[in-house]
Amino acid sequence: MIISITSLKGGVGKSTISQNLAVCFAHMGYRVAIIDTDTNASSIHWSGIRDEELPKITVVGITESNALRKNIKEIQENYDVVIIDGTPSLSKLVSTILILGDIVIVPIRPSGLDIWATEKFMEHFEQAKALREEIPAYFLLNEFNPKIKLNQEIKKALVELEIKTLESSLRHRIAYEEVCVMGKGAYEYRDPKAKREVTQLANEVLEILKSL
């Protein structure tokens, strides 16, 4: 299965979510690979510091659309779960990432800037649908706090859009920042709340994929 994690905005947590999902799936016994499509290569750097005693997660860098298309099938044949860590751009690569995913996760932070970026993303999403009519895409609220009124208002605003919102959400936690520089995921760390969040997210993604 291919899980595409994409957004046109930087800083929404694409790499963090890719890495944490990968760790969850690896601990579930799946063979997992991440394809890092961003020139910043955050997931590649993360893999370089990951302890070899932890469950193995392969990370490869592919930053060109045609190369991704040509290599995805072979990668998929060797792994149970392939996570595409997307790039924030309006390039052809984003359309390819949208088209290839068995499920597409679109992280969004509850801020006005992210909502404006989402409007641009929806335009790109509609264009991609000309190449693939049904794209199973879902918003994921990242750094979400249900106690803050603006967060709740943005969650309600997303209901009006064509893309559904996942039941799972991630809070703003220091654990996600700490595990990133350790080559780990929250599942492998000491914060039980972060571990519970990413586990819930991984299970929800699996349930959606099973239903498709």
C-alpha positions in Angstrom: 0.0 0.0 0.0 1.1 3.5 -0.8 0.5 6.3 1.6 1.0 9.8 0.2 1.6 12.6 2.6 1.5 16.0 0.8 0.7 19.7 1.2 1.6 22.8 -0.7 2.7 24.5 2.5 6.0 23.9 4.3 6.1 23.4 8.1 2.9 21.4 8.4 4.6 18.2 9.6 4.8 16.1 6.5 8.1 14.5 7.4 7.2 14.2 11.1 4.0 12.3 10.2 5.8 10.2 7.6 8.4 9.1 10.1 6.0 8.4 12.9 3.7 6.4 10.8 6.6 4.4 9.4 7.8 3.6 12.9 4.3 2.5 13.9 3.9 0.2 10.9 7.4 -1.2 11.4 6.5 -2.2 15.0 3.4 -3.8 13.6 5.5 -6.1 11.6 5.2 -4.4 8.2 8.2 -3.9 5.8 8.3 -0.2 5.5 9.9 2.3 3.1 9.8 6.1 3.0 10.3 7.9 -0.3 11.6 11.4 0.6 10.7 13.7 -2.3 11.8 17.0 -0.7 15.2 18.5 -1.5 15.6 19.3 2.2 15.9 15.5 2.7 14.5 15.5 6.3 13.5 11.9 6.3 16.9 10.8 4.7 18.7 12.7 7.5 16.4 11.1 10.1 17.2 7.6 8.8 20.9 8.3 9.0 20.8 8.7 12.7 18.3 5.9 13.4 19.7 3.1 15.6 20.3 -0.1 13.8 18.8 -2.1 16.7 15.3 -0.5 16.0 13.0 -1.9 13.4 14.4 -1.3 10.0 12.8 1.5 7.8 14.3 2.1 4.4 14.4 5.7 3.2 15.2 6.7 -0.4 15.3 10.1 -2.0 13.4 10.7 -5.3 12.8 14.4 -6.1 11.7 14.1 -9.8 8.2 13.1 -11.0 9.1 10.7 -13.8 11.7 8.9 -11.6 9.0 8.5 -8.9 6.6 7.0 -11.4 9.3 4.6 -12.8 10.6 3.4 -9.4 7.5 3.2 -7.3 6.3 -0.2 -8.6 9.7 -1.9 -7.8 9.8 -0.3 -4.4 6.2 -1.4 -3.7 7.0 -5.0 -4.6 9.7 -5.2 -1.9 7.7 -3.4 0.9 4.3 -3.8 2.5 4.0 -0.1 3.2 5.5 2.7 1.1 5.1 6.2 2.5 5.7 9.2 0.2 7.0 12.1 2.2 5.8 15.0 0.0 7.3 18.3 -1.0 5.7 21.8 -0.6 5.6 22.9 -4.2 3.2 23.5 -7.2 5.4 21.2 -9.3 4.3 18.2 -11.4 5.7 16.0 -8.5 2.8 17.0 -6.3 0.3 15.7 -8.9 2.3 12.5 -9.2 2.2 12.0 -5.4 -1.5 12.6 -5.4 -2.1 10.1 -8.2 0.1 7.3 -6.8 -1.3 7.2 -3.3 -3.7 4.4 -2.2 -4.6 7.0 0.5 -3.5 10.7 0.5 -3.0 12.5 3.9 -3.0 16.3 3.8 -1.6 17.7 7.1 -3.0 21.0 8.1 -2.2 23.2 11.1 -5.1 25.1 12.6 -4.0 28.6 11.4 -5.3 31.2 8.9 -2.1 30.7 6.8 -2.8 27.0 6.5 -6.4 27.6 5.5 -5.3 29.9 2.7 -2.7 27.4 1.5 -5.5 24.8 1.6 -7.5 26.8 -1.0 -4.5 26.6 -3.4 -4.2 22.9 -2.6 -7.8 22.2 -3.5 -7.2 23.8 -6.9 -4.3 21.5 -7.5 -6.3 18.6 -6.2 -9.1 19.2 -8.7 -6.5 19.3 -11.5 -5.1 16.0 -10.4 -8.6 14.5 -10.5 -8.5 14.9 -14.3 -5.9 12.2 -14.3 -7.4 10.0 -11.6 -11.1 10.5 -10.9 -11.2 9.1 -7.4 -8.4 10.2 -5.0 -9.0 9.0 -1.4 -7.7 12.1 0.4 -8.1 13.1 4.0 -7.0 16.1 6.0 -5.1 15.5 9.2 -5.2 18.2 11.8 -1.7 18.6 13.2 -0.8 20.6 16.4 -4.5 20.6 17.1 -5.9 21.8 20.4 -9.7 21.3 20.7 -9.8 23.7 23.6 -8.9 26.6 21.4 -11.8 28.3 19.6 -9.9 29.0 16.4 -8.9 25.4 16.2 -12.5 24.3 16.4 -13.6 26.8 13.8 -11.0 25.7 11.3 -12.0 22.0 11.9 -15.6 23.1 11.1 -14.5 25.0 8.0 -12.8 21.9 6.6 -16.2 20.1 6.6 -17.2 22.3 3.7 -14.4 21.0 1.5 -14.5 18.0 -0.7 -11.8 16.2 1.3 -12.8 14.5 4.5 -11.0 15.0 7.8 -9.5 12.1 9.7 -10.9 11.3 13.2 -7.3 11.1 14.5 -5.4 14.3 15.1 -2.0 15.2 16.6 -1.4 17.7 19.4 1.6 20.0 19.7 4.0 17.9 21.7 7.8 18.3 22.4 8.1 14.5 21.9 7.6 14.9 18.2 10.5 17.3 18.0 12.7 15.2 20.2 12.3 11.9 18.4 13.0 13.5 15.1 16.6 14.4 16.0 17.0 10.9 17.5 16.0 8.9 14.5 13.0 7.5 16.3 9.2 7.8 16.4 6.9 8.7 19.2 5.9 5.0 19.4 9.5 4.3 20.6 9.6 7.2 23.1 8.6 7.9 26.7 5.6 10.1 26.0 2.5 7.8 26.2 0.1 10.4 24.9 2.2 10.9 21.7 2.5 7.2 21.3 -1.2 6.8 21.6 -1.9 9.5 19.1 0.3 8.1 16.4 -0.9 4.5 17.0 -4.5 5.7 16.6 -3.6 7.5 13.4 -1.8 4.4 12.0 -4.8 2.2 12.9 -7.3 4.6 11.3 -5.2 4.7 8.1 -5.2 0.9 8.0 -8.9 0.7 8.5 -9.5 3.1 5.6 -7.2 1.2 3.3 -9.0 -2.1 4.2 -12.3 -0.5 3.2 -11.2 0.8 -0.2 
